């Protein structure tokens, strides 16, 4: 054999050399270990017949990288509280995978379980009713009745009635009729059915609610009768309303039945609604027929014109409706600070409506404030309500105390709120910087999860002595198999520490309000070793009105574990610090937020916690806006950068984004609302350009990685590509990865994995 004949040449993936490939292999193994850690999505508790032991179900998820989907499963446990200092969870030996399940909702009594399976094509939706031992009923609801049931956490709403015979829910309206054509042309009176000898036209374009809702039809309310299996569209709701979060009003024998829901108007047009709480909405009540007979149309009551009542005309935003256990009042949250000011997210408020004793709602209704908007709290005091989800059953046994999760500066905490007196207490430990979130209630006890940037989540069981007013809650440890991770991950996490830093504002004289002059915060994660500081990654959240919490993040824990300190900056404008600090940013993006980040970096350098020659920066969305601004405004500060779907050029974004109002509000501040137009003037476009990172492109030096979702409707992919082309034109080392099926969040399991793997490898290449 001729030894000179060469073997097959090893072909490296595009963009990799041999050294980079080794780094890829090494980092991907570690990232896989972090990625495999499970998360708890929801939990429910059920009282046993004896009342001494509770049963609980935990809905858990884990990325399935090979299938590029989230794998969901259920794990059950029995709970026995042996004393105020001891609780015992007996876990089932194995979880059960919930393949194809979209939504799970237990009945009020806990004796039945609704399981909904949405189709992935034009198949029917499946409703299953389970008892403790078997499948009792199954209904298949065709697309001609309605499309998929909403399971998005926003429009989503599913409510059993009190006798568990009816379920109200939100689903997509059926597809509208579209013109049909065959070889002779248009077909008059064609059906919706597909025929091989004809084809369907497009018909009129229908507006959607932007990012995450592409291809989703209008949400509408339906009721299914579990005895007959019949599904009825609820009548009397204005066509221009998109509806969600439906609940049954408390029943009173012999009176009309009502459904309460949230309605968002489509007028003047639909703008992006995901993460945008500045969309006006109201609570409505609609009278509904009994839905008892086989044919509702034959019931005289069903022939009456339905009555639609706006319950919250006096306030610009109302959502998360929750009736008190006795049915005497209705509590809801409001984002009126967002709606009225036009920022996409702001400080929330909580309100109450006294429900009429005859259960016949009317308008106008008196709205009572429970938690008002907090503008600027004194140090150590409640900073305001920042709650983005309320349990379906949030009540303690007194019937007037709700348990909520809320942001408190850079932490998430658990609050008890008395909705009659307005008293608010922080019931999760106040002497800790870790974050807490409530999962469910077990009677008057709380099942929660706590975590930190260096601690994987842990289940906690909270209890208190009801005889002692304002007593401190006792939080018991719960042994759980859910968050188990490898010894390597445990060892790496234990070698790190974190703290929440107070960063003084650099130039207080520029602050127009007391809240804007208060220090902002940064979470600092570092190795416990005492020698030279590790290279630093500056982490910047999006929004800008969002917040980075002191909770566990698998992707950030991975980055800290490959040898980096993290500086996670909550610049002024972040949630959790009061309304004055938040409202100080609009009109000053690209300057105030940039300066806050630079101030935070200087703070850790001055303390000897960071090497000024080894600093990188990472952000997504508005965090990407800041990332690309920083490498242009402070070009010698950063040795590398990575940005996920960054806002790079607002002047080109404004005409194609699903939130053009954001462009006006954040660049013009308080004047943005009054000058907003769908046809920006040349002056507007110039202003947008000057506020954008691309205006500093000529100064950029740092090698830059751009990670873009091809289906992003919020910051369309063209924005990042233009910036990348401009960098390459100027000789800046640039790498671009476009994920062809991802939207703004880049959250599909494979995309998220590849995204953070490339970030880790990119930073290692330029910042060792």
Secondary structure, DSSP 8 states (H G I E B T S, - for coil): --TTS--------TT--HHHHHHHHHHHHHHHHHHT--EEEEEEEEE-SSSSEEEEEEEEEEEETTTTEEEEEEEEEEEEEEETTEEEEEE-SS-EE-TT--EEEE-TTSS-EEEEE--SSSS-EEEEEE-SSSEEEEEEE-TTT---B--SSSS--EEE-TTSSEEEEEEE-------EEETTEE-TT--SS--TT-EE---S-----STT-TT---EEEEEEETTT--EEE--S--TTEEEEEEEE----TTS-EEEEEEEEE--S-----TT-TTS-EEEEEEEE----SS-GGGSGGGGS---EEES-TTSS--EEEEE-TTSSEEEEEE-HHHHHH--SS--BEEEEEE--TTS---SS---EEEE---SS--TTS---B--S---TT-B-TTSSEEEEEEEETTEEEEEEEETTT--EEE-S-TT--SEEEEEEEETTEEEEEEEETTEEEEEEEEE--TTSTT---EEEE---STT---HHHHHHHHTEEEEEEEE--S-GGG-SSHHHHS-EEEEEEEES--SS--EEEEEE-SSSS----SS--HHHHHHHHTTEEEEEEE-TT-TTS-HHHHHTSTT-TTTHHHHHHHHHHHHHHHTT-S-TTSEEEEEETHHHHHHHHHHHHTTTT-SEEEEES----HHHHTTTSS-HHHHHHHHHGGGHHHH--SS--HHHHHHHHHTSGGGGGGG--SEEEEEEETT-SSS-HHHHHHHHHHHHHTT--EEEEEETT--TT--SHHHHHHHHHHHHHHHHHH--
